[in-house]
Amino acid sequence: MDIIFKCPACEQELAVDAAGTGTVIECPACAGSVTVPAAEPGAEVETPLVETPPAPPVPDEKHFTVPVHTHAPAALIQRPNRPLEIAAKEGDKTVRIKSFKRTDCQEVGKDHFDETVSSFLEKVGQTNIISISPINYSYMELGSRTILTDYGVLIVFKG
């Protein structure tokens, strides 16, 4: 059985279990101290069903430590590779770039793109090739004035 009474300061209606008679509680509305009165004899009040929100979870206490290395570790942060432009400008290491467009390798009705790229790769040598990347490009055909999309290859090599 609950005891229902009002806070003397703010008139907020409060409900407390009968076992709490005589205890001092804090009013949730005004935060004032309120003494729970005794239940009046013969005045049994049905307990309304009020859902109380669940208590927020208590976060786990975490203890973190920083590892201490007794020996000198290998470099944890490594320098990035130099950009190709800088590598190309430095002394004896020469980095070059060559691009092939498929339209540049076509003759009347014949496509020589594969043969052109293959012969260039043979001339450079496999050990000197740094990377081969496919490219897509668009161009305007002069005769019909339409925009066409085609492909090619970009080769980065030491030379």
C-alpha positions in Angstrom: 0.0 0.0 0.0 1.3 3.5 -0.9 0.9 6.7 1.0 -0.1 9.6 -1.2 0.6 13.1 0.0 1.6 16.5 -1.2 4.9 18.4 -0.8 4.2 21.3 1.6 6.5 23.6 -0.4 5.4 23.0 -4.0 2.2 21.0 -3.7 3.7 18.2 -5.9 1.7 15.0 -5.3 4.1 12.2 -4.0 3.5 8.5 -3.5 5.7 6.5 -1.1 5.4 2.9 0.1 3.9 2.6 3.6 7.2 1.2 4.9 8.7 4.6 4.4 6.5 6.3 7.0 8.5 8.8 9.1 11.5 9.0 6.7 12.8 12.2 5.2 12.8 12.2 1.4 13.8 14.8 -1.2 10.9 16.2 -3.3 11.7 15.5 -7.0 10.1 18.8 -8.1 11.5 21.4 -5.7 14.4 19.4 -4.1 13.0 20.3 -0.6 13.1 17.9 2.4 9.8 16.2 3.1 8.9 13.9 6.0 6.7 11.0 4.8 3.5 11.2 7.0 1.8 8.2 8.5 -1.0 6.6 6.6 -4.5 7.6 7.7 -6.4 4.6 9.1 -9.1 3.2 6.8 -7.7 5.3 3.8 -6.2 2.6 1.7 -5.2 3.9 -1.7 -4.7 1.7 -4.7 -1.1 2.0 -6.0 -1.2 3.5 -9.5 1.0 1.8 -12.0 3.8 4.2 -12.8 6.7 3.0 -14.9 10.0 4.2 -13.6 12.7 4.6 -16.1 15.6 2.1 -15.7 18.7 3.5 -14.0 21.4 4.5 -16.4 24.1 1.8 -16.6 27.2 2.4 -14.5 30.2 2.7 -16.8 33.0 0.2 -16.1 36.0 1.9 -14.6 38.9 1.5 -17.0 42.6 1.7 -16.1 44.9 2.4 -19.0 48.6 2.2 -19.0 51.2 3.4 -21.5 53.7 0.7 -22.5 57.3 1.5 -21.7 59.8 0.0 -24.0 63.2 -0.9 -22.5 64.9 -1.2 -25.8 64.9 1.2 -28.7 62.1 0.1 -31.0 62.1 0.3 -34.7 60.7 3.5 -36.1 57.1 3.6 -35.1 56.3 6.4 -37.6 57.9 5.9 -41.0 58.4 8.6 -43.5 56.1 8.5 -46.5 57.6 7.7 -49.9 58.8 10.8 -51.8 56.5 12.2 -54.4 57.4 11.2 -58.0 58.1 14.8 -58.9 60.8 15.1 -56.2 62.3 11.7 -57.0 62.5 12.7 -60.7 64.4 15.9 -59.8 67.1 14.2 -57.7 70.5 13.2 -59.0 71.1 9.8 -60.6 67.7 8.4 -59.9 65.5 9.4 -62.9 61.8 8.7 -62.7 59.9 9.1 -65.9 56.2 9.0 -66.9 54.9 7.9 -70.2 51.2 7.7 -71.2 49.6 6.0 -74.1 46.1 6.8 -75.4 44.3 4.2 -77.4 43.2 6.7 -80.1 46.9 7.6 -80.7 47.7 4.0 -81.5 45.0 3.5 -84.2 45.5 3.5 -87.9 42.8 3.1 -90.5 40.6 0.4 -89.1 43.5 -1.2 -87.0 44.2 -0.9 -83.3 47.9 -1.1 -82.4 47.5 -0.1 -78.7 48.6 -3.5 -77.3 51.6 -3.8 -79.6 52.7 -0.2 -78.9 52.5 -0.6 -75.1 54.2 -4.1 -75.2 57.1 -2.9 -77.3 57.6 0.1 -74.9 57.6 -2.2 -71.8 60.1 -4.5 -73.5 62.4 -1.6 -74.3 62.2 -0.2 -70.7 62.6 -3.7 -69.0 60.7 -5.2 -66.2 63.1 -4.2 -63.4 62.8 -0.5 -64.3 58.9 -0.4 -64.2 57.6 1.3 -61.1 53.8 1.2 -61.9 51.3 0.8 -64.6 47.9 2.4 -64.2 44.9 2.4 -66.5 43.4 5.8 -67.4 40.1 6.9 -68.8 39.8 10.2 -70.7 37.2 12.1 -72.8 37.8 14.0 -76.0 35.7 15.8 -78.6 35.7 14.2 -82.1 36.2 17.1 -84.5 34.2 15.7 -87.4 30.9 15.0 -85.4 31.6 17.3 -82.5 30.6 14.6 -80.0 32.3 13.8 -76.8 33.8 10.3 -76.7 35.3 8.4 -73.8 38.3 6.2 -74.3 41.1 4.5 -72.3 44.8 4.4 -72.1 47.7 3.5 -69.7 50.1 5.6 -67.6 53.5 4.0 -67.0 56.0 5.2 -64.4 59.5 3.9 -64.9 63.2 4.5 -64.1 65.1 5.6 -67.1 
